[in-house]
Amino acid sequence: MLITMAIIGVVSAVIMPVLINYLSGSYIRQAQEMYSVVTKIVRGAENNAGPIQSWPDYLCADEEFFKEYIEPQMKYTIKVSKPTNTMPECPPELAHMCTNGSDSVLAHYNSSKAQVYLLANGAALGFYTTGANSTFIVFDVNGVEEPNRTGVDIYVMSLINSDTVEVEGIRLPIGLNPVGVGLDKDDKIKYCTKSPYISPYYNAYSRMTCLALLIEDGFTDKNYPIKSWGK
């Protein structure tokens, strides 16, 4: 029995790091692919609607803008439209993603105007307007599949249409950027964790700077602080 347990322990010690590296590499590769997808969607919309600074304020309240300029840039199977702060009925296919207390693309945004899509490639993509000039873009690389955890399979970007938007004293550039642009690497790493001493803004949206860190590191995990890729 002791010999068997020892063998199991040795095998686990060999396999688990390999499995964790495989999972992390898989999620990061998917994050890179979706980052490219989102960039192409926004750039395509700009080609037809004009530069982002000319886009409507409270963007997600403007369903017609999405229908005319953004939706033609993507292939999607399900759409949840929320142009007001009232939460619409959640499609049955996405039921678990609408539950508060989850990190899913649909959760935590009951007070936001939103346009959310399940894409044909299986990923989920959400646009959430939180102010007149700022919209969060959140994507889940594997859609309805678990683990639905920010910094693991969920990543966050921002769409800014004015040069007056500031976070933590940093004026955010107009356009499409990962959340955390303008921070140094140490801060990106710090805010990519659930730490008790991080700022109120980033603490409210834990791990929102993870994509910015991955982009800076060329989509490698060499400085990535999240080591558990499970649920």
C-alpha positions in Angstrom: 0.0 0.0 0.0 2.8 2.4 0.9 4.6 1.6 -2.3 1.4 2.2 -4.3 0.8 5.6 -2.6 4.4 6.6 -3.2 4.1 5.8 -6.9 0.9 7.8 -7.1 2.6 10.7 -5.4 5.5 10.6 -7.8 3.2 10.4 -10.8 1.1 13.3 -9.6 4.2 15.4 -8.9 5.2 14.8 -12.5 1.8 15.2 -14.2 0.2 18.1 -12.3 2.8 20.8 -13.3 2.5 19.6 -16.9 -1.3 19.7 -16.7 -1.3 23.2 -15.2 1.1 24.5 -17.8 -1.0 23.0 -20.6 -4.2 24.6 -19.2 -2.5 28.0 -18.7 -1.1 27.8 -22.2 -4.4 26.9 -23.6 -6.3 29.8 -22.0 -3.6 32.3 -22.8 -3.5 31.1 -26.5 -7.3 31.5 -26.6 -7.0 35.0 -24.9 -4.6 36.0 -27.6 -7.0 34.8 -30.3 -10.0 36.6 -28.8 -8.0 39.8 -28.3 -7.4 39.7 -32.1 -11.1 39.0 -32.8 -12.2 41.9 -30.6 -9.7 44.3 -32.2 -10.9 43.3 -35.7 -14.5 43.9 -34.7 -13.8 47.4 -33.4 -11.5 48.3 -36.3 -14.2 47.1 -38.7 -16.8 49.2 -37.0 -14.5 52.2 -37.1 -14.1 51.8 -40.9 -17.8 52.3 -41.3 -18.9 54.5 -38.3 -15.8 56.7 -38.1 -13.2 57.0 -35.3 -14.2 55.9 -31.8 -14.2 59.5 -30.5 -17.2 60.1 -32.8 -19.2 57.2 -31.4 -22.3 57.8 -29.3 -22.1 58.4 -25.6 -23.6 55.7 -23.4 -22.8 53.4 -26.3 -24.7 50.3 -25.2 -27.9 52.3 -25.0 -27.8 52.7 -28.8 -29.1 49.4 -30.2 -29.2 50.8 -33.7 -25.5 51.6 -33.6 -24.7 48.0 -32.7 -27.0 46.7 -35.4 -25.6 48.9 -38.1 -21.9 49.0 -37.3 -20.7 46.4 -34.7 -22.9 43.3 -35.3 -22.0 43.0 -39.0 -18.3 42.6 -37.9 -19.1 39.4 -35.9 -20.8 36.0 -36.3 -23.0 35.2 -33.3 -25.6 32.7 -32.3 -27.3 34.4 -29.3 -27.7 38.0 -28.3 -28.8 39.6 -25.0 -29.7 43.3 -25.5 -29.9 45.5 -22.4 -30.1 49.1 -23.6 -31.6 50.2 -20.2 -30.6 49.3 -16.7 -33.4 46.7 -16.5 -32.1 43.2 -16.8 -33.9 41.3 -19.6 -34.9 37.7 -19.4 -31.8 35.5 -19.7 -31.9 32.9 -22.6 -32.1 29.4 -21.2 -28.8 28.5 -23.0 -27.0 31.1 -20.9 -28.9 30.7 -17.6 -25.9 29.9 -15.4 -24.0 32.9 -16.8 -26.7 35.3 -15.6 -26.4 34.4 -12.0 -25.0 37.0 -9.6 -22.0 35.7 -7.7 -20.4 34.3 -10.8 -17.5 35.8 -12.8 -19.3 35.1 -16.1 -19.6 37.6 -18.9 -23.3 38.3 -18.0 -23.0 38.5 -14.2 -22.4 41.6 -12.1 -23.7 44.0 -14.7 -27.3 44.4 -13.6 -26.8 48.2 -13.3 -25.1 48.6 -16.7 -26.4 49.1 -20.2 -25.1 46.1 -22.1 -25.0 44.2 -25.4 -23.9 40.6 -25.0 -23.2 37.9 -27.6 -22.4 34.3 -27.8 -20.1 34.1 -30.8 -20.1 31.3 -33.4 -16.6 30.3 -32.3 -18.0 29.5 -28.8 -16.6 32.5 -27.0 -18.8 35.1 -25.2 -18.4 38.8 -25.8 -20.0 41.6 -23.7 -20.1 45.4 -24.1 -21.0 47.2 -20.9 -21.4 51.0 -20.7 -20.5 52.3 -17.3 -20.3 56.0 -18.0 -21.0 58.5 -20.8 -17.6 58.0 -22.4 -16.4 54.5 -21.2 -17.5 51.0 -22.1 -16.0 47.8 -20.8 -15.5 44.9 -23.3 -15.4 41.6 -21.6 -14.8 38.3 -23.3 -14.9 34.7 -22.1 -12.6 32.6 -24.3 -14.7 29.4 -23.9 -18.2 31.0 -23.5 -20.6 29.0 -21.4 -17.9 26.5 -20.3 -16.3 26.7 -16.9 -14.3 27.9 -15.0 -15.8 31.4 -15.7 -13.0 33.2 -13.8 -11.6 36.6 -14.5 -7.9 36.3 -15.4 -8.4 32.6 -16.3 -10.9 32.4 -19.2 -12.4 35.9 -18.9 -10.5 39.1 -19.8 -11.4 42.8 -19.9 -10.8 45.7 -22.2 -12.1 49.3 -22.4 -13.5 51.4 -25.1 -13.0 55.2 -24.5 -14.4 57.9 -26.8 -13.2 61.0 -24.9 -9.8 62.2 -23.6 -11.5 63.2 -20.3 -11.7 59.7 -18.7 -9.3 59.2 -15.8 -8.6 56.3 -13.5 -6.3 56.6 -10.5 -5.0 59.9 -11.9 -4.1 58.3 -15.2 -5.9 59.8 -18.3 -7.0 56.9 -20.4 -6.2 57.1 -24.2 -9.1 57.3 -26.6 -9.7 54.0 -28.4 -9.7 50.3 -27.6 -7.2 49.2 -24.8 -6.8 46.5 -22.2 -7.8 47.7 -18.7 -4.6 48.8 -17.0 -3.0 50.6 -19.9 -0.7 53.2 -18.5 0.2 51.2 -15.4 3.7 49.9 -14.9 4.3 46.1 -14.9 4.4 45.8 -11.1 1.0 47.4 -10.8 -0.4 45.2 -13.6 0.8 42.1 -11.7 -0.6 43.4 -8.4 -4.0 44.3 -9.8 -4.1 40.9 -11.6 -4.6 39.3 -8.2 -7.3 39.6 -5.5 -5.1 41.6 -3.1 -6.5 43.5 -0.1 -4.4 46.6 -0.7 -5.2 47.3 -4.3 -7.1 50.4 -5.3 -10.9 50.7 -4.9 -11.4 51.0 -8.7 -9.5 47.8 -9.6 -10.6 46.0 -6.5 -14.2 46.3 -7.6 -13.2 44.5 -10.8 -10.7 41.9 -9.6 -8.1 40.8 -12.1 -9.1 43.3 -14.7 -5.5 44.1 -15.6 -4.6 40.5 -16.5 -5.0 41.0 -20.2 -2.8 44.1 -20.2 -0.1 42.0 -18.4 -0.4 39.2 -21.0 -0.1 41.7 -23.9 3.0 43.3 -22.4 4.6 39.9 -21.9 3.8 38.7 -25.4 1.0 36.4 -24.2 3.3 34.3 -22.1 2.8 33.3 -18.5 6.3 34.3 -17.3 5.1 37.0 -14.9 1.5 35.8 -14.6 0.4 35.7 -10.9 -2.6 33.3 -11.3 -1.2 29.8 -11.0 -4.5 27.9 -10.4 -6.4 27.4 -13.6 -9.3 25.4 -12.1 -12.7 26.4 -11.0 
